[in-house]
Amino acid sequence: MAPKNAFYAQSGGVTAVINASACGVLQTARQHSGKIGKVYAGRNGIIGALTEDLIDTSVESEAAIAALKYTPGAAFGSCRYKLTSIQEQRAQYERLLEVFAAHDIGFFFYNGGGDSQDTTHKVSQMSHELTYPIVCVGIPKTVDNDLPVTDCSPGFGSVAKYLATSIREAAFDLASMYRTSTKVFVLEVMGRHAGWATAACALAAEEEGDAPHALLLPEVTFNEGRFLTRVQETVERYGHCVIAVSEGVKKPDGEFLSTSGTEDAFGHAQLGGVAPRITELISSKLGYKCHWAVADYLQRSARHIASQTDVHQAYAVGRAAVEFAAAGRSAVMPAIRRLSDAPYRWDIIEARLSEVANREKLLPPDFISSDGFGISDVARRYLAPLIVGEAYPPFKRGLPDYVKLQNIATPKKLRLKFAI
Amino acid sequence: MAPKNAFYAQSGGVTAVINASACGVLQTARQHSGKIGKVYAGRNGIIGALTEDLIDTSVESEAAIAALKYTPGAAFGSCRYKLTSIQEQRAQYERLLEVFAAHDIGFFFYNGGGDSQDTTHKVSQMSHELTYPIVCVGIPKTVDNDLPVTDCSPGFGSVAKYLATSIREAAFDLASMYRTSTKVFVLEVMGRHAGWATAACALAAEEEGDAPHALLLPEVTFNEGRFLTRVQETVERYGHCVIAVSEGVKKPDGEFLSTSGTEDAFGHAQLGGVAPRITELISSKLGYKCHWAVADYLQRSARHIASQTDVHQAYAVGRAAVEFAAAGRSAVMPAIRRLSDAPYRWDIIEARLSEVANREKLLPPDFISSDGFGISDVARRYLAPLIVGEAYPPFKRGLPDYVKLQNIATPKKLRLKFAI
């Protein structure tokens, strides 16, 4: 039997290492050429499948594929596009399978977070219903680290390393200046619901008095009075205070702190930024000079300071996905299983997509210190190994030398276009 | 004649490499022990001299001093504290010389920007007037790159490398997402008056269509209509638009764009952040989804991505300062002279403090592209070599292993305290 082709796509917010997973998929598929034919990548995620915009990865050189391992972003384009239930969007699922059939695709790899695992699961269900056989394997990815079953999610370790490094560096700056200038520095961190990335900032602190001195986690309701007391006590004790705040911090009424009804002079709702709000609160109530930073995309694309552990794991789940598929396993996702904290050991196990889809893993209560402004020893043991190791990209003329693929579309075979 | 002691202090906003200059000073002074005795560092810059809070650097190990070469911030503390004219603050200058006399200090090294070079110059003048002989040598430092005479300022090359790397990485992220999500990314860059750092972002672009697609420089008056046209044309052509904006961008009335009368719901003036303002303008006028980042202290403390060229130069000016002093040269500052662009060659020359003090070097008009949104080829040739080379710090447990000195004060000898 001639080998079936494969479809691979990247979905949702990108990471510094999602292309390392792509690299794992493509290199491993080339090793299984008896079972897997061409790998077509969806341009802009699942949209590439719906619109029959399939990138022929077989024309990319070995060197270009290898360079994906150190290139941030999504090399084939990602998308924020959610397929909902089969009942509501049956036509979309039918279209997917129609495109797959037209290009003799028998393997479906979808690289993303919780929503993407749900999509992969649904494609698998539809394949049974419509009796079009396709092996469906999810590949985990999210900087938010909120996927269940897997011990951690590829993408998170590098964000964690970037944030802990950056907050340590900014703290060295602040410690130099606070005597006559800025006394408080606030760093805003991604993570609307789960506080994993904010918690990782705490890795920068190794000795009494080290920054960060307070975390504002989305899992802990913001209490203005307690927070201001904490800041004041820290400044009185150490002369300065470094704070990491999650963009998802909420007030007691459940509203996000970052969108609490502020308007500018033109009556527009003030755009995001919980860091400037926290800063304004501190300076108006305590009178300290403050600085703030919002890393935004910088944190999830900072491949130059990626975690080697994270790169290894991102590659490994890509490779494992292809191996699962080649072995005929479907409706599964490679998950990382932790075997020990120190030395850090892990392997890859098979998770059922039905157990992964649409479940969000928040920071467990025992990961949060009793005062709510820090992390526990349990959390530290969990987080510490994930940022270990450097994996610098090559540099050229002083800048990271990232690859851009050719991304050549394969000729369309279907006459009908599909509107998305 | 017994060797005289030296005073060294760090001043103003810190950089990723000001400690590399300190390393150059301390290591070179130890090599000139026949002429230079102990080096006392001022705790928190010149304040350490005024308050007789002198750190005895001789108790620090060779290893700790060597580690300064890769540690950001100011190891002895910096300050924002300006000595003004001798007429107004004669008592302060007299106090400085009194402290220096008490500790047998015959060399004064001051590591900072334009204001600091002015202070060094004044101390030199006072030493003549009060007939207390002291050799005064300035050491250049500023992320703003606005010191005159010297071809570039230590600290700038590393900010430039951090920014160009970060904007390239964020652009890979945006390029992955724009099809269904964010179309515009805005990065806010330090530099209230001079646009050097913002200009350096343009190094990230090497091919047609590469980010950044527009710079907003403080040297170019902001024109809302022209800017929005530029953004719209860029999005229509490339699907997305990456913008670097200087915190110092001004409106036609000369007011900073970042403080244009906005108030929050409580009637407080909205705190800084020109990036959110630019973003709000774009989303309200053009309807594009935008993201923004403000790197703030992260950019000037990012030692993990420092420029090797910058580290070399920071060390070299520290070393040269001591060599000038040992040769009896006073009221001077080591300056970097460019000998050629490619290959990049430079040496150190002697600049007169009188020519350096209180002069600000803005981006020359011929460094700015004709449309005002980019840089010229002349600028690119100037900027390109400054970011070349990586100079990674050592890492431990996944994080940069920066040094904290003991910073032990030498016993005070003066009875009177000095209020600052």
Interface residues (C-beta under 8 A of the other chain):
Chain A: Q10 G13 V14 A16 N44 G45 I47 T71 P72 G73 A74 A75 G77 S78 C79 R80 Y81 K161 A164 T165 S166 R168 E169 A170 F172 D173 L174 A175 S176 M177 R179 T180 S181 F185 L187 L203 A204 E206 S260 G261 T262 E263 D264 A265 H268 Q270 L271 G272 G273 A275 P276 T279 E280 S283 S284 H291 W292 A293 V294 A295 D296 Y297 L298 R300 S301 A302 R303 H304 I305 S307 T309 A384 I387 V388 G389 E390 Y392 F395 R397 G398 L399 P400 Y402
Chain B: Q10 G13 V14 A16 N44 G45 I47 T71 P72 G73 A74 A75 G77 S78 C79 R80 Y81 K161 A164 T165 S166 R168 E169 A170 F172 D173 L174 A175 S176 M177 R179 T180 S181 F185 L187 L203 A204 S260 G261 T262 E263 D264 A265 H268 Q270 L271 G272 G273 A275 P276 T279 E280 S283 S284 H291 W292 A293 V294 A295 D296 Y297 L298 R300 S301 A302 R303 H304 I305 S307 T309 A384 I387 V388 G389 E390 Y392 F395 R397 G398 L399 P400 Y402
